[in-house]
Amino acid sequence: MKFKDKKCDFKIELLNQYHNLSSFDCGDDDLNEFLKKDAFIEQKKKLSLTHLIFYQGEVIGYFSLLTDKISVKNLKNREIKENIKTNLKNNYKTIPSVKIGRLAIDKKYAKKGIGSFILNNLIITLNEISKKDIGFRLISVEGYAEAYHFYTTNNFVPLQNDGIFLSKINKIIERDPKRPINLVLDLEKIGL
């Protein structure tokens, strides 16, 4: 996988058993543990693929990808649901998707726009794949509540999009920052 911005010094590699991950720390024990203990095992079992992000030879982040499907009846976001129903002639019960299972940036590099840069390049790459290699319509993520604003700033919308949920999102983030929240991005709406 390559970045679209040729000026950047980032490099992406598929995780292998020879990568040294000991110094990586994104500040979240679950995300660190996944990378250091579970990611390669999941990869060998063909459950997900994890890509490392390098800067000047150092692992500064990672993301994992896996397949997913979103049930149309579970889409609570009316705009996406109507767009899918309007544009698809067949009565699909599920919509093929690619899921970003994990996305983390080392805390030394956090809050510098790298996460958004990585995510936007990932969206561009996945959009290209959806056009010529594998059919899927949505990119999904089950992010922590504390990452809600990061994903919505990057064009993802919550599956649950009712007014009550949205009015409580900041309280949810404050009370339970690790609560999982499902978000999606409809590739038909991004105009790439």
N, C-alpha and C positions, 0 to 999 in steps of 0.2 A: 504494500500500500504506500502511496506517495502523496505528499502534500501538493496542493495546487499552486501555492506560492513558492516560486523557485528561489526566492531570496532567503527563505528561512533555513536555519541550520538544523532543523529537527529531522530525525530519521525514525522510521517505524520498522520494527522487526517482529515476526511471529515468535512468541515465547518458545524457548527450548530449554533442555535440562542444563545447558552450560551457562546460561545467563546468571550473573551475580545480582541477586535481589536484596542482599543483606542491608544495604544502606537506604533502601526506599522506605519512606514514611510519609504518608499523606495525612497523618493525624487521626485516622480512624482505624481502630483495631480490627474491625470486621473486613474492611477493604484491604488493609495490609495483610491480614491472615489469608484472605482469599488468594492474593497474588503469590504469597510465599509458600502456601501449603496446598491449596486446592486447584489453582488454575491449570497447572500442567496435568494433574490427574484428570480433570474434566476434559482437557484437550485430548488426552490419550483415549478417553472413553467416547470421544466425538460428541460431547454435550455442548461445548462452546469452544471458541478460539480466542486466545488472549494475545493482544498486540502490545508490545512495549514501545514507549516513546523515549527516544534518546536525544539528549542535547550535549554536545561536546563529550560524547562517550559515556555519559551518566544517564541512568534510567530516571526520568523525571515524571513519568506517568504511564498509565496503561488504560486500555479499554478491552472489554470482551464482548463478543458478538455471538448470537445464537438465533435460531429460527423461532418464530412465534406465530400466533394467529389471534385475531381479535374477533370475538363473537359480536355480530351486528346487534343482537338484542341487548348486549351488555354495554354498548356505546351509549353513554349518557350525555355526551356532548352532541347537542341537537344539530349544530352546524355540520359537523363531520358526518353524522349519521344521514342527514338529508342529502349531503353532497354525494355520499357513497350510493345511496338508494337511487338518486336521480341519474347518476352517471353509469350505473351498472344495469344492463338489461336483464341478466339472470338474477334470480332471487338468492344471492349468496347468503349463507348462514354465518360464515366466517370469512375474514379478510386476511390474506397472507401478509405476514409482517416479518421484519428483522428486529430483534431486540438488542438493545445495548444493555448487556447484563451488568456491567460495572464500568465506571469511568472515574479515574482518580488521578490527581496531580500531586506530586511531592509537595509537602508544605513549604519547602524553601522556594518553590516557584508558584505558589498559590496567589490568587488575587492579582495576577499580572495579565489576565486575558488569555492565558495559554489554554485553559479548559474550553473556552468559547471558540478559540481558533481551531483546536482539535475537533470539537464537536461539529463545527461548520464544515470543515474539510471532510469529516466522516459522512455528513449528510450529502455533500456533493458526490463523494465516491459511491455511496450506497444508491443514490439516485441514478448514476451512470450504470451501475450493476443492474438495477431494476429495469433499465431500458434495453439491455442487450444480453444479459446472462441468466438472471433468475427473476421470475415474476413475483413481485410483492408490491403492496400499495402503501403500507404504513411502516413507520419506524416507531417502535415502542420502547419505553423505559419504565422501570419500577424504581423510582428514585426515592431517596429519603425526603421527608417533608422539608428539611433544612436546605435541600437543593431545588425546591419547587421554583423559586424565582430565577435561578440559573437556567432551568430548562424552559420556562415560559418566556424568558428574555430571548431565548434561542428558538422561538417559534413552535415549541411544543405546547399542547393544550391538555388539560386534565381530562381523563375519560369521564370523570364525574364533574359535570360542568353546571350544576344547578346553583342557584343563588345562595342557598343556605351553606353549601360547602365552601363556595368562594368567599362568603362573608366571614367564615371561621378560619380560613387558611392561616392567617398570622397567629391566631391563638393555638392552632394545631402545631405549628412550627415551634412556638414557644414551649408548649407543654410536652410535646412528644416529637423532638426533632428527628428521630430515627424511624418514625412511622412511615411505612411504604405508601407511596402515592403513584398511581399509574398515569402516565402521560403518553400522548402519541403525536406524531407529526405525519400529516397526510402529504405524501410526495406530489400529489396532483395540485396542491395549493401553493407550493413553494416557487413555482415558475422557473425552474432550472431546465 
